[in-house]
């Protein structure tokens, strides 16, 4: 019954996770080529399966040519350079924002995730046009939509401006593809997330992870509390957009894996899966959940342990990502090949 596949970032990048692209128009060679992507899209569409790409538009890699031009323009005082205002920069400290000095200039650029991920300046119309062009390129290639990473970081700390931006951006994308599928990551409370539904569906973080509504209900919680929450949630998002729908998940690439807090033997994993899949809306299943794949950050300061290699069981040579040091058994021994063979 799977109707879609979300690919985490596929663009060329200096990191293993690719959430810091250095070229939006080049598929990272570790994954293949653009022709491979086209083939995947065609094969999926032949099976009535849609493909959405993870699109990170609030920041790029510091290796991106745009950022290198931006830095050179500031160091040279070249205010006429088209890239001078391509990234968010300031000459004074900014409350709540993380800034990095541009040596010798008295200016700093914004990098809320790290100095290697500078924030684009969406007050610059040229930046907006570039990011519409990127989306159009892949929509024309055949992708069905996007998952928008870190949606609240476009104007970090300014939710009304964020909501206005996504209204504008989605209008531009729907003009290109009226039936586009999109979902945004707004990792925050429901109250903060609700305004984004006027333009795009959003993941529900209140239901996810070990403390979320789904896991707590699966662990012998009161299902009436769960259904009341779901009913109210649907009312809230429909008040803002009648076409909106809940988008649920139990765990994803940024959280500890569900098999670590919902065991198969107890039946909790199956109950949680049922709650997620059978409720209204669209649910996302993180790869590996179907075989009980484990992985947690633990004491390691890396999400690589949450993104371990899939156990295909067919001789595939795929390896764990760079930095992974997860030492516990990764699964209960189930591999994909077992499921495929019944």
Buried (B, 14 or more C-beta within 10 A) or exposed (E): EEEBBBBBBBBBBBBBBBBBBBBBEBBBEEBEEEEEBEEBBEEBEEEEBBBBBBBBBBBBBBBBEBBEBBBEBBEEEEEEBEBBBBBBBEEEEEEEBBBBEBEEBEBBBBBBBEEBBBBBBBEBEEBBEBBBEBBBEBBEEBBBBBBBBBBBBBBBEEBEBBBBBBBBBBEBBEEEBEEBBBBBBBBBEBEBBBBBBBBBBBBBBBBBBBEBBBBBBBBEBEEEEBEEBBEEBBEBBEEBBEEBBBBBBBBBBBBBBBBBBBBBEEEBBEBBBEBBEEBEBBBBBBBBBBBBBBBBBBEBEBBBBBBBBBBBBEEEEEEBBEBBEBEEEBBEEBBBBEEEEE
